Amino acid sequence: MSGGAHTDSVVTSVVDARIISEIFKCDTANTLIWNGYKPDGTKNQYWKKQTIDWDGHIQGTLKQGGCLNRNGVANCAVIDVDKKVDPVEFCRAAYAIDPLIIPFRSPSGTKWHAWKFYHKDLPVAQVAAEAKKIEKEFKKIYGKDVDVDKTQPTVTGQIGINFPFSSKEQYPYSPQGNKLSFKQFTFKYRFQHHPLIAIAAGLTEPGRHKTLLLIASYLHQKNKMKFLDEVIGAMDGLNDEYYRNRILNKNIHEKYKVGAKAIQKRIAEIVGHEDVAEEKEYIAPADEPIEDIIDEPLQPLEIFEHTGLEPIQTRPWLMHGMLLENALTLVVGQPGVGKTMLLHMLGYCLATGNDFFGKKVELRGNVLGLFAEETSNESAIRWAACKQRLGKNDGKFKLFRRGLEHELKLVKFSKDEARATTQYRQLELAIKKNNIKYIIVDPLISFQSGNYDENSNSNMEAYVKNYIVPLALKMGGAVIAGHHTNKLSMVASHDNELLVDNQNALMGARGASSLIGAARFVVALQPMTKKLWDQYFAEHITDGSTFIHYTGLIEAKSNYNMIADDIMWLKKETVDVPTDNGTYEATGIYATTELNKVTKAKNKLKAAKNLAWCRSQLPHIQKLFSKAGDDADSITLNSIVTELVPMEDDFGDENVLEAKIKTRVRRKLENGFSGKAETKDGYQMEGIEADDGYNYWIKRDYGSKGAAKVFLTRYIDFKRKNAK
């Protein structure tokens, strides 16, 4: 029967067998036949090798079901809830889990099937995985009453589900718990991915009329008023002509000249749901039998002119030069170097407002420390030490912690994807509940599980960009992550000069390079070596401490300001923390040290020598620019190094590797041309000012790979030129 009327056993409606067969597709080789219940109360159902007789099914003469796995593809999923639940309660619960779910009564007339449709064939593994996610959410509400053995589709196995529309019980329901006619069901199915329209299906008073006006406003804005009649027809008992006339002829809907989100909010208030799901893009395949309306005309991307007259706002610094709102800061160092100690100190400062080694906290907030390698008691000891040495805690902002005794996995990796765990969603709720501003994760790598490869850029990007950084966005704060490095030295000695190798500080981070790319700031910790100690510092120390007590703090990367040239040396000191039983526990804490004066003095001398040497090389550099052409404003640093290396005194020495000379020349060029200087007439100049009217300075292209990403750039000093 196609388009025929139901018998009295079915709710008055018109059920189209063709549409049913298109929506509820199943394995065509096997059909599940259901003939009610046996005397013992069990279901009398069995499999039969035949295709679905949809005409017989919708007439109620043959109750059938099937397996949704059709040779590896599926276009719908279903979860079986074997619990007697009031329609309003169940429909609202289903909507909260997934607004695209359409609830149906099961053949019992009291229990439920929750269907989700995809409008196109998808790999069955993909649909099955999502079905299991939905099943898990239902289990949180209904526990053992969720029949996990009936959740479909499955990748393997012959599992069947009874199809609806074979009796008056097996009808769909709206999110408000109202029974839908077949016409209303097909409307909701058609506009499933447009909740602002789909919400009209079966809608009754109160609020039906106002909802119609809001939907009409939405359709008007989208140039889709041709769908108005369908919207009116989907509402229960609405006077079609009266409201069509008021909208189309009197334009009463136009007073709602607001955006989709505002309309969404108002509809949510009317229908009694906390939210109406936001519009989701859905591109229908070419053979889609039921028209979808998302195919809007493509509009030019909105772009914004820079006029130079716009007011410039300050960056949302949380700690100048180190923490920025909605960003990730990475603290890297070798195992055992003291990262966890430093992170506890940083967290304490962010909550209390104490300075962090000369850096001011711009915005205090609640701090959550997630420490996978320390117990919660250890955090308590460390923060008690901070209180002793850094300053009292006024208690205005709180410190929260979670230690290794409470396992935490935020992201699970499979072979094909990464997904948030239940604990991740719980963390989101905890952030909101406790107004968390800062999260410390240490070490970063410990909060994932599954098939994860830290050397994979795609894995690292999925982990950090999709799950870790978004935590900062949710807080309007920052995430600070501890991460291990290899033993690549970040500090070296050459010609009795102490050199900080920022590139090694960045590249020393273990695993995929995309991690460094995702972080806006990178702070590196470098243990003092005996060689550096003996050469530079031992003579200045009289308190009996040795090199093992000192760690260097290096600003390795900042996307928003010049990084500090100097290393900051910190000293590990012991603090005795009293315990509840009257004893003391010792822990370490960092303190500033006089060694920084030694380093700065030597680096100041080094900088002066580098600057003088770079000035002396300008004639050679200017010749290279001339060769590149009059319009050239940049040349690679490599080309300059190649030109200058043969001029070094030890170039012909067979005992000295050419690579070593190249590295030395490169470092001198980078250091000499990277600074800023105050000119005689009071403005700041980048790099080195030359007699030819140009300034020369180092420029880095972080989007490139290899050494070629570093350039020497020149530009006319217009202020000086115009002053002549």
Secondary structure as UniProt FT lines:
FT   STRAND          2..5
FT   TURN            8..9
FT   STRAND          14..16
FT   HELIX           17..23
FT   TURN            28..29
FT   STRAND          31..37
FT   TURN            39..40
FT   STRAND          43..48
FT   HELIX           54..58
FT   TURN            59..60
FT   STRAND          64..66
FT   TURN            71..72
FT   STRAND          73..81
FT   HELIX           87..97
FT   TURN            99..100
FT   STRAND          102..105
FT   TURN            107..108
FT   STRAND          112..123
FT   HELIX           124..142
FT   HELIX           143..145
FT   STRAND          146..152
FT   STRAND          161..162
FT   TURN            168..169
FT   STRAND          172..173
FT   TURN            175..176
FT   HELIX           182..190
FT   TURN            191..193
FT   HELIX           195..198
FT   TURN            199..202
FT   HELIX           208..221
FT   TURN            222..223
FT   HELIX           225..227
FT   HELIX           228..234
FT   TURN            236..237
FT   HELIX           240..248
FT   TURN            249..250
FT   HELIX           252..255
FT   HELIX           260..271
FT   TURN            286..287
FT   STRAND          317..319
FT   TURN            320..322
FT   STRAND          323..324
FT   TURN            325..326
FT   STRAND          327..333
FT   TURN            335..336
FT   HELIX           339..352
FT   TURN            357..358
FT   STRAND          366..371
FT   HELIX           376..390
FT   STRAND          399..402
FT   TURN            404..405
FT   STRAND          411..413
FT   STRAND          418..420
FT   HELIX           422..434
FT   STRAND          436..442
FT   HELIX           444..447
FT   STRAND          448..450
FT   TURN            454..455
FT   HELIX           457..463
FT   HELIX           464..468
FT   HELIX           469..475
FT   STRAND          478..485
FT   STRAND          491..494
FT   TURN            495..496
FT   STRAND          497..500
FT   HELIX           502..507
FT   HELIX           514..518
FT   STRAND          521..527
FT   HELIX           530..532
FT   HELIX           533..537
FT   HELIX           538..540
FT   HELIX           547..549
FT   STRAND          550..558
FT   STRAND          568..578
FT   TURN            580..581
FT   STRAND          584..592
FT   HELIX           595..616
FT   HELIX           618..628
FT   TURN            630..631
FT   STRAND          634..636
FT   HELIX           637..644
FT   HELIX           645..647
FT   TURN            649..652
FT   TURN            654..655
FT   HELIX           658..672
FT   STRAND          676..678
FT   TURN            680..681
FT   STRAND          684..686
FT   STRAND          688..689
FT   TURN            691..692
FT   STRAND          694..700
FT   TURN            702..703
FT   HELIX           707..709
FT   STRAND          710..716
FT   HELIX           718..723
//
